[in-house]
Amino acid sequence: MANKFDVIIEAVRYKNGQILTARAYERRGATFSDYVLLDRKMIVSQIKNKKEFVTGQRKELLASTFEVDKSVKLVKHDEHEYISTTDVTSHDELEGVPFF
């Protein structure tokens, strides 16, 4: 897992197999933001702009320290793009990320 990532997704909301909203933390220099809500369009745009996304959880009482799980990537399948932690999928899928 890369030590340097730009966004960590902590929780997600789906609708009809696509991410509706994700609760995430964004890198701001040497530290991270409070949580922000990102919609699917923003996530796709940032991944295409070479931002490194991962899934994980913030460690309680440890500020910008996270337990990082998996890398998030865009996967193409049948001319559609999906946000996923796996290489093969037919819908948006972030394994192990809880719903909110």
A tleap script that builds the chain and sets N, CA, C and O, in Angstrom:
source leaprc.protein.ff14SB
mol = sequence {
  NMET ALA ASN LYS PHE ASP VAL ILE ILE GLU
  ALA VAL ARG TYR LYS ASN GLY GLN ILE LEU
  THR ALA ARG ALA TYR GLU ARG ARG GLY ALA
  THR PHE SER ASP TYR VAL LEU LEU ASP ARG
  LYS MET ILE VAL SER GLN ILE LYS ASN LYS
  LYS GLU PHE VAL THR GLY GLN ARG LYS GLU
  LEU LEU ALA SER THR PHE GLU VAL ASP LYS
  SER VAL LYS LEU VAL LYS HIE ASP GLU HIE
  GLU TYR ILE SER THR THR ASP VAL THR SER
  HIE ASP GLU LEU GLU GLY VAL PRO PHE CPHE
}
set mol.1.N position { 0.847 -1.184 0.000 }
set mol.1.CA position { 0.000 0.000 0.000 }
set mol.1.C position { 0.890 1.244 0.000 }
set mol.1.O position { 1.874 1.313 0.737 }
set mol.2.N position { 0.550 2.185 -0.799 }
set mol.2.CA position { 1.314 3.430 -0.904 }
set mol.2.C position { 1.242 4.211 0.398 }
set mol.2.O position { 0.178 4.319 1.008 }
set mol.3.N position { 2.373 4.754 0.819 }
set mol.3.CA position { 2.400 5.569 2.027 }
set mol.3.C position { 1.790 6.936 1.777 }
set mol.3.O position { 1.273 7.566 2.699 }
set mol.4.N position { 1.845 7.391 0.553 }
set mol.4.CA position { 1.369 8.724 0.201 }
set mol.4.C position { 0.057 8.597 -0.555 }
set mol.4.O position { 0.027 8.099 -1.681 }
set mol.5.N position { -1.016 9.044 0.059 }
set mol.5.CA position { -2.306 9.052 -0.617 }
set mol.5.C position { -2.941 10.412 -0.411 }
set mol.5.O position { -2.603 11.134 0.526 }
set mol.6.N position { -3.866 10.755 -1.297 }
set mol.6.CA position { -4.478 12.079 -1.273 }
set mol.6.C position { -5.834 12.108 -0.584 }
set mol.6.O position { -6.193 13.099 0.051 }
set mol.7.N position { -6.589 11.014 -0.710 }
set mol.7.CA position { -7.942 10.954 -0.149 }
set mol.7.C position { -8.161 9.570 0.441 }
set mol.7.O position { -7.804 8.566 -0.175 }
set mol.8.N position { -8.748 9.515 1.636 }
set mol.8.CA position { -9.107 8.233 2.240 }
set mol.8.C position { -10.624 8.202 2.425 }
set mol.8.O position { -11.199 9.083 3.065 }
set mol.9.N position { -11.258 7.187 1.864 }
set mol.9.CA position { -12.711 7.028 1.955 }
set mol.9.C position { -13.038 6.166 3.169 }
set mol.9.O position { -12.550 5.044 3.301 }
set mol.10.N position { -13.876 6.715 4.056 }
set mol.10.CA position { -14.196 6.035 5.311 }
set mol.10.C position { -15.574 5.369 5.294 }
set mol.10.O position { -15.760 4.328 5.925 }
set mol.11.N position { -16.537 5.952 4.586 }
set mol.11.CA position { -17.889 5.400 4.514 }
set mol.11.C position { -18.506 5.810 3.186 }
set mol.11.O position { -18.073 6.780 2.564 }
set mol.12.N position { -19.519 5.066 2.756 }
set mol.12.CA position { -20.080 5.292 1.426 }
set mol.12.C position { -21.590 5.075 1.437 }
set mol.12.O position { -22.128 4.337 2.263 }
set mol.13.N position { -22.251 5.735 0.503 }
set mol.13.CA position { -23.692 5.570 0.296 }
set mol.13.C position { -23.907 5.236 -1.179 }
set mol.13.O position { -23.452 5.968 -2.057 }
set mol.14.N position { -24.604 4.127 -1.450 }
set mol.14.CA position { -24.863 3.670 -2.818 }
set mol.14.C position { -26.324 3.888 -3.196 }
set mol.14.O position { -27.201 3.958 -2.335 }
set mol.15.N position { -26.565 3.995 -4.501 }
set mol.15.CA position { -27.924 3.994 -5.037 }
set mol.15.C position { -27.854 3.336 -6.412 }
set mol.15.O position { -27.124 3.796 -7.290 }
set mol.16.N position { -28.609 2.268 -6.594 }
set mol.16.CA position { -28.655 1.533 -7.861 }
set mol.16.C position { -27.277 1.090 -8.345 }
set mol.16.O position { -26.989 1.170 -9.539 }
set mol.17.N position { -26.431 0.628 -7.442 }
set mol.17.CA position { -25.118 0.108 -7.829 }
set mol.17.C position { -24.048 1.147 -8.086 }
set mol.17.O position { -22.943 0.801 -8.504 }
set mol.18.N position { -24.352 2.424 -7.842 }
set mol.18.CA position { -23.354 3.474 -8.012 }
set mol.18.C position { -23.198 4.252 -6.705 }
set mol.18.O position { -24.136 4.380 -5.918 }
set mol.19.N position { -22.005 4.758 -6.504 }
set mol.19.CA position { -21.757 5.579 -5.317 }
set mol.19.C position { -22.547 6.867 -5.450 }
set mol.19.O position { -22.463 7.564 -6.461 }
set mol.20.N position { -23.307 7.170 -4.427 }
set mol.20.CA position { -24.053 8.421 -4.378 }
set mol.20.C position { -23.197 9.477 -3.674 }
set mol.20.O position { -23.012 10.581 -4.185 }
set mol.21.N position { -22.681 9.123 -2.500 }
set mol.21.CA position { -21.851 10.020 -1.690 }
set mol.21.C position { -20.839 9.186 -0.912 }
set mol.21.O position { -21.138 8.072 -0.482 }
set mol.22.N position { -19.650 9.733 -0.735 }
set mol.22.CA position { -18.632 9.091 0.095 }
set mol.22.C position { -18.169 10.081 1.154 }
set mol.22.O position { -17.982 11.266 0.878 }
set mol.23.N position { -17.986 9.572 2.373 }
set mol.23.CA position { -17.413 10.389 3.456 }
set mol.23.C position { -15.909 10.125 3.438 }
set mol.23.O position { -15.467 8.983 3.560 }
set mol.24.N position { -15.136 11.189 3.285 }
set mol.24.CA position { -13.698 11.028 3.075 }
set mol.24.C position { -12.913 12.122 3.781 }
set mol.24.O position { -13.474 13.112 4.251 }
set mol.25.N position { -11.606 11.919 3.845 }
set mol.25.CA position { -10.667 12.908 4.366 }
set mol.25.C position { -9.690 13.238 3.245 }
set mol.25.O position { -9.180 12.338 2.580 }
set mol.26.N position { -9.429 14.525 3.035 }
set mol.26.CA position { -8.526 14.958 1.973 }
set mol.26.C position { -7.221 15.481 2.558 }
set mol.26.O position { -7.203 16.148 3.592 }
set mol.27.N position { -6.127 15.158 1.866 }
set mol.27.CA position { -4.811 15.650 2.293 }
set mol.27.C position { -4.751 17.158 2.094 }
set mol.27.O position { -5.108 17.681 1.038 }
set mol.28.N position { -4.294 17.838 3.130 }
set mol.28.CA position { -4.088 19.284 3.075 }
set mol.28.C position { -2.672 19.554 3.560 }
set mol.28.O position { -2.452 19.859 4.732 }
set mol.29.N position { -1.725 19.439 2.656 }
set mol.29.CA position { -0.321 19.609 3.032 }
set mol.29.C position { 0.151 18.413 3.847 }
set mol.29.O position { 0.085 17.275 3.382 }
set mol.30.N position { 0.630 18.668 5.068 }
set mol.30.CA position { 1.145 17.600 5.920 }
set mol.30.C position { 0.064 16.942 6.764 }
set mol.30.O position { 0.343 15.979 7.479 }
set mol.31.N position { -1.149 17.437 6.693 }
set mol.31.CA position { -2.227 16.910 7.524 }
set mol.31.C position { -3.455 16.617 6.659 }
set mol.31.O position { -3.397 16.730 5.435 }
set mol.32.N position { -4.556 16.244 7.292 }
set mol.32.CA position { -5.796 15.935 6.579 }
set mol.32.C position { -6.934 16.808 7.082 }
set mol.32.O position { -6.918 17.305 8.208 }
set mol.33.N position { -7.920 16.977 6.212 }
set mol.33.CA position { -9.109 17.765 6.538 }
set mol.33.C position { -9.991 17.011 7.525 }
set mol.33.O position { -9.769 15.830 7.790 }
set mol.34.N position { -10.996 17.704 8.069 }
set mol.34.CA position { -12.098 17.009 8.715 }
set mol.34.C position { -12.809 16.282 7.596 }
set mol.34.O position { -12.488 16.484 6.425 }
set mol.35.N position { -13.773 15.438 7.936 }
set mol.35.CA position { -14.388 14.688 6.838 }
set mol.35.C position { -15.157 15.614 5.904 }
set mol.35.O position { -15.728 16.626 6.311 }
set mol.36.N position { -15.146 15.223 4.639 }
set mol.36.CA position { -15.869 15.936 3.582 }
set mol.36.C position { -16.745 14.914 2.865 }
set mol.36.O position { -16.464 13.716 2.897 }
set mol.37.N position { -17.809 15.394 2.219 }
set mol.37.CA position { -18.676 14.524 1.433 }
set mol.37.C position { -18.363 14.735 -0.041 }
set mol.37.O position { -18.403 15.859 -0.542 }
set mol.38.N position { -18.052 13.643 -0.727 }
set mol.38.CA position { -17.722 13.702 -2.144 }
set mol.38.C position { -18.767 12.911 -2.923 }
set mol.38.O position { -19.114 11.792 -2.545 }
set mol.39.N position { -19.270 13.496 -4.012 }
set mol.39.CA position { -20.194 12.733 -4.851 }
set mol.39.C position { -19.394 11.935 -5.883 }
set mol.39.O position { -18.182 12.110 -6.017 }
set mol.40.N position { -20.075 11.079 -6.592 }
set mol.40.CA position { -19.421 10.179 -7.548 }
set mol.40.C position { -18.646 10.948 -8.621 }
set mol.40.O position { -17.522 10.584 -8.967 }
set mol.41.N position { -19.247 11.995 -9.133 }
set mol.41.CA position { -18.604 12.802 -10.186 }
set mol.41.C position { -17.273 13.387 -9.705 }
set mol.41.O position { -16.295 13.403 -10.452 }
set mol.42.N position { -17.236 13.865 -8.463 }
set mol.42.CA position { -16.004 14.434 -7.903 }
set mol.42.C position { -14.935 13.360 -7.734 }
set mol.42.O position { -13.758 13.608 -7.997 }
set mol.43.N position { -15.337 12.167 -7.296 }
set mol.43.CA position { -14.376 11.080 -7.098 }
set mol.43.C position { -13.761 10.686 -8.438 }
set mol.43.O position { -12.541 10.574 -8.551 }
set mol.44.N position { -14.596 10.475 -9.449 }
set mol.44.CA position { -14.104 10.091 -10.783 }
set mol.44.C position { -13.155 11.157 -11.320 }
set mol.44.O position { -12.083 10.835 -11.832 }
set mol.45.N position { -13.544 12.415 -11.204 }
set mol.45.CA position { -12.718 13.519 -11.697 }
set mol.45.C position { -11.355 13.542 -11.007 }
set mol.45.O position { -10.329 13.707 -11.667 }
set mol.46.N position { -11.341 13.381 -9.698 }
set mol.46.CA position { -10.073 13.426 -8.966 }
set mol.46.C position { -9.183 12.233 -9.269 }
set mol.46.O position { -7.964 12.378 -9.353 }
set mol.47.N position { -9.782 11.045 -9.436 }
set mol.47.CA position { -8.980 9.869 -9.800 }
set mol.47.C position { -8.354 10.079 -11.178 }
set mol.47.O position { -7.187 9.750 -11.387 }
set mol.48.N position { -9.124 10.622 -12.115 }
set mol.48.CA position { -8.599 10.890 -13.456 }
set mol.48.C position { -7.489 11.940 -13.430 }
set mol.48.O position { -6.621 11.951 -14.303 }
set mol.49.N position { -7.519 12.831 -12.417 }
set mol.49.CA position { -6.475 13.852 -12.256 }
set mol.49.C position { -5.317 13.353 -11.398 }
set mol.49.O position { -4.566 14.144 -10.827 }
set mol.50.N position { -5.182 12.017 -11.316 }
set mol.50.CA position { -4.045 11.359 -10.656 }
set mol.50.C position { -4.018 11.501 -9.139 }
set mol.50.O position { -2.952 11.373 -8.536 }
set mol.51.N position { -5.157 11.761 -8.509 }
set mol.51.CA position { -5.216 11.742 -7.042 }
set mol.51.C position { -5.264 10.289 -6.593 }
set mol.51.O position { -5.972 9.479 -7.191 }
set mol.52.N position { -4.527 9.955 -5.556 }
set mol.52.CA position { -4.468 8.592 -5.031 }
set mol.52.C position { -5.532 8.419 -3.945 }
set mol.52.O position { -5.475 9.070 -2.901 }
set mol.53.N position { -6.510 7.530 -4.203 }
set mol.53.CA position { -7.592 7.245 -3.265 }
set mol.53.C position { -7.354 5.890 -2.616 }
set mol.53.O position { -6.908 4.948 -3.270 }
set mol.54.N position { -7.657 5.799 -1.315 }
set mol.54.CA position { -7.612 4.532 -0.584 }
set mol.54.C position { -8.842 4.444 0.312 }
set mol.54.O position { -9.527 5.439 0.550 }
set mol.55.N position { -9.110 3.234 0.806 }
set mol.55.CA position { -10.166 3.060 1.801 }
set mol.55.C position { -9.502 2.854 3.153 }
set mol.55.O position { -8.343 2.444 3.228 }
set mol.56.N position { -10.237 3.140 4.218 }
set mol.56.CA position { -9.698 2.945 5.559 }
set mol.56.C position { -10.481 3.706 6.602 }
set mol.56.O position { -11.567 4.222 6.338 }
set mol.57.N position { -9.908 3.767 7.796 }
set mol.57.CA position { -10.550 4.416 8.941 }
set mol.57.C position { -9.555 5.313 9.658 }
set mol.57.O position { -8.363 5.012 9.724 }
set mol.58.N position { -10.054 6.414 10.192 }
set mol.58.CA position { -9.225 7.292 11.014 }
set mol.58.C position { -9.053 6.638 12.378 }
set mol.58.O position { -10.017 6.121 12.941 }
set mol.59.N position { -7.833 6.656 12.916 }
set mol.59.CA position { -7.581 6.105 14.256 }
set mol.59.C position { -8.079 7.106 15.290 }
set mol.59.O position { -7.761 8.294 15.236 }
set mol.60.N position { -8.855 6.607 16.218 }
set mol.60.CA position { -9.467 7.470 17.228 }
set mol.60.C position { -8.402 8.178 18.069 }
set mol.60.O position { -7.444 7.560 18.535 }
set mol.61.N position { -8.594 9.495 18.251 }
set mol.61.CA position { -7.734 10.357 19.060 }
set mol.61.C position { -6.307 10.506 18.512 }
set mol.61.O position { -5.409 10.913 19.249 }
set mol.62.N position { -6.088 10.184 17.242 }
set mol.62.CA position { -4.752 10.284 16.666 }
set mol.62.C position { -4.707 11.187 15.431 }
set mol.62.O position { -3.891 10.974 14.534 }
set mol.63.N position { -5.568 12.176 15.385 }
set mol.63.CA position { -5.572 13.208 14.341 }
set mol.63.C position { -5.461 12.650 12.935 }
set mol.63.O position { -6.392 11.996 12.465 }
set mol.64.N position { -4.358 12.887 12.252 }
set mol.64.CA position { -4.205 12.491 10.847 }
set mol.64.C position { -3.535 11.129 10.688 }
set mol.64.O position { -2.704 10.937 9.800 }
set mol.65.N position { -3.900 10.192 11.549 }
set mol.65.CA position { -3.372 8.836 11.473 }
set mol.65.C position { -4.507 7.905 11.065 }
set mol.65.O position { -5.588 7.942 11.651 }
set mol.66.N position { -4.259 7.072 10.060 }
set mol.66.CA position { -5.307 6.223 9.495 }
set mol.66.C position { -4.864 4.770 9.425 }
set mol.66.O position { -3.674 4.471 9.322 }
set mol.67.N position { -5.843 3.873 9.485 }
set mol.67.CA position { -5.637 2.472 9.150 }
set mol.67.C position { -6.050 2.342 7.685 }
set mol.67.O position { -7.237 2.395 7.364 }
set mol.68.N position { -5.085 2.175 6.813 }
set mol.68.CA position { -5.339 2.131 5.369 }
set mol.68.C position { -5.617 0.693 4.956 }
set mol.68.O position { -4.935 -0.234 5.395 }
set mol.69.N position { -6.641 0.515 4.094 }
set mol.69.CA position { -7.023 -0.828 3.679 }
set mol.69.C position { -6.642 -1.092 2.223 }
set mol.69.O position { -5.645 -1.772 1.978 }
set mol.70.N position { -7.404 -0.576 1.242 }
set mol.70.CA position { -7.193 -0.910 -0.167 }
set mol.70.C position { -7.148 0.334 -1.043 }
set mol.70.O position { -7.693 1.380 -0.689 }
set mol.71.N position { -6.491 0.205 -2.190 }
set mol.71.CA position { -6.467 1.276 -3.184 }
set mol.71.C position { -7.790 1.305 -3.943 }
set mol.71.O position { -8.410 0.267 -4.176 }
set mol.72.N position { -8.206 2.494 -4.319 }
set mol.72.CA position { -9.431 2.696 -5.100 }
set mol.72.C position { -9.018 3.080 -6.513 }
set mol.72.O position { -8.117 3.896 -6.707 }
set mol.73.N position { -9.686 2.485 -7.500 }
set mol.73.CA position { -9.327 2.772 -8.898 }
set mol.73.C position { -10.574 2.794 -9.764 }
set mol.73.O position { -11.647 2.354 -9.351 }
set mol.74.N position { -10.409 3.314 -10.972 }
set mol.74.CA position { -11.474 3.264 -11.974 }
set mol.74.C position { -11.301 1.989 -12.781 }
set mol.74.O position { -10.209 1.693 -13.266 }
set mol.75.N position { -12.386 1.237 -12.921 }
set mol.75.CA position { -12.376 -0.013 -13.674 }
set mol.75.C position { -13.335 0.132 -14.842 }
set mol.75.O position { -14.492 0.506 -14.648 }
set mol.76.N position { -12.875 -0.157 -16.047 }
set mol.76.CA position { -13.748 -0.101 -17.230 }
set mol.76.C position { -14.316 -1.487 -17.500 }
set mol.76.O position { -13.594 -2.484 -17.496 }
set mol.77.N position { -15.639 -1.531 -17.736 }
set mol.77.CA position { -16.328 -2.784 -18.050 }
set mol.77.C position { -17.506 -2.456 -18.946 }
set mol.77.O position { -18.378 -1.673 -18.568 }
set mol.78.N position { -17.539 -3.044 -20.124 }
set mol.78.CA position { -18.630 -2.793 -21.085 }
set mol.78.C position { -18.836 -1.307 -21.345 }
set mol.78.O position { -19.964 -0.816 -21.302 }
set mol.79.N position { -17.750 -0.593 -21.614 }
set mol.79.CA position { -17.782 0.845 -21.931 }
set mol.79.C position { -18.256 1.736 -20.790 }
set mol.79.O position { -18.554 2.909 -21.016 }
set mol.80.N position { -18.333 1.211 -19.574 }
set mol.80.CA position { -18.706 2.000 -18.396 }
set mol.80.C position { -17.516 2.043 -17.439 }
set mol.80.O position { -16.700 1.122 -17.411 }
set mol.81.N position { -17.426 3.117 -16.658 }
set mol.81.CA position { -16.382 3.236 -15.635 }
set mol.81.C position { -17.003 3.032 -14.268 }
set mol.81.O position { -18.050 3.597 -13.952 }
set mol.82.N position { -16.342 2.215 -13.461 }
set mol.82.CA position { -16.810 1.933 -12.109 }
set mol.82.C position { -15.703 2.249 -11.120 }
set mol.82.O position { -14.521 2.083 -11.419 }
set mol.83.N position { -16.098 2.703 -9.941 }
set mol.83.CA position { -15.162 2.975 -8.855 }
set mol.83.C position { -15.097 1.711 -8.022 }
set mol.83.O position { -16.119 1.242 -7.521 }
set mol.84.N position { -13.888 1.149 -7.869 }
set mol.84.CA position { -13.794 -0.149 -7.218 }
set mol.84.C position { -12.441 -0.363 -6.547 }
set mol.84.O position { -11.457 0.312 -6.850 }
set mol.85.N position { -12.427 -1.338 -5.615 }
set mol.85.CA position { -11.177 -1.787 -5.006 }
set mol.85.C position { -10.734 -3.104 -5.630 }
set mol.85.O position { -9.685 -3.641 -5.275 }
set mol.86.N position { -11.545 -3.632 -6.574 }
set mol.86.CA position { -11.198 -4.869 -7.271 }
set mol.86.C position { -10.926 -4.555 -8.745 }
set mol.86.O position { -11.255 -3.472 -9.229 }
set mol.87.N position { -10.329 -5.506 -9.443 }
set mol.87.CA position { -9.993 -5.284 -10.852 }
set mol.87.C position { -11.143 -5.604 -11.801 }
set mol.87.O position { -11.173 -5.099 -12.923 }
set mol.88.N position { -12.083 -6.432 -11.371 }
set mol.88.CA position { -13.203 -6.826 -12.221 }
set mol.88.C position { -14.505 -6.572 -11.466 }
set mol.88.O position { -14.711 -7.100 -10.373 }
set mol.89.N position { -15.384 -5.756 -12.060 }
set mol.89.CA position { -16.669 -5.462 -11.428 }
set mol.89.C position { -17.642 -4.940 -12.467 }
set mol.89.O position { -17.239 -4.485 -13.537 }
set mol.90.N position { -18.924 -5.007 -12.145 }
set mol.90.CA position { -19.949 -4.464 -13.046 }
set mol.90.C position { -20.786 -3.408 -12.330 }
set mol.90.O position { -21.873 -3.055 -12.787 }
set mol.91.N position { -20.272 -2.902 -11.199 }
set mol.91.CA position { -20.906 -1.823 -10.444 }
set mol.91.C position { -19.858 -1.218 -9.504 }
set mol.91.O position { -18.793 -1.801 -9.301 }
set mol.92.N position { -20.157 -0.062 -8.940 }
set mol.92.CA position { -19.235 0.543 -7.974 }
set mol.92.C position { -19.166 -0.368 -6.751 }
set mol.92.O position { -20.191 -0.831 -6.250 }
set mol.93.N position { -17.937 -0.619 -6.276 }
set mol.93.CA position { -17.780 -1.536 -5.157 }
set mol.93.C position { -16.519 -1.204 -4.368 }
set mol.93.O position { -15.405 -1.358 -4.869 }
set mol.94.N position { -16.700 -0.750 -3.134 }
set mol.94.CA position { -15.581 -0.499 -2.236 }
set mol.94.C position { -15.670 -1.533 -1.115 }
set mol.94.O position { -16.439 -1.376 -0.166 }
set mol.95.N position { -14.872 -2.588 -1.241 }
set mol.95.CA position { -14.917 -3.700 -0.299 }
set mol.95.C position { -14.551 -3.258 1.116 }
set mol.95.O position { -13.563 -2.553 1.322 }
set mol.96.N position { -15.350 -3.676 2.076 }
set mol.96.CA position { -15.058 -3.428 3.477 }
set mol.96.C position { -15.382 -2.023 3.954 }
set mol.96.O position { -15.152 -1.714 5.124 }
set mol.97.N position { -15.900 -1.173 3.101 }
set mol.97.CA position { -16.225 0.198 3.503 }
set mol.97.C position { -17.687 0.201 3.990 }
set mol.97.O position { -18.588 -0.203 3.255 }
set mol.98.N position { -17.911 0.658 5.228 }
set mol.98.CA position { -19.277 0.645 5.758 }
set mol.98.C position { -20.179 1.675 5.095 }
set mol.98.O position { -19.712 2.654 4.513 }
set mol.99.N position { -21.469 1.437 5.195 }
set mol.99.CA position { -22.475 2.382 4.690 }
set mol.99.C position { -22.727 3.459 5.736 }
set mol.99.O position { -22.515 3.237 6.928 }
set mol.100.N position { -23.179 4.623 5.288 }
set mol.100.CA position { -23.636 5.643 6.238 }
set mol.100.C position { -24.918 6.229 5.748 }
set mol.100.O position { -25.482 7.111 6.397 }
savepdb mol mol.pdb
quit
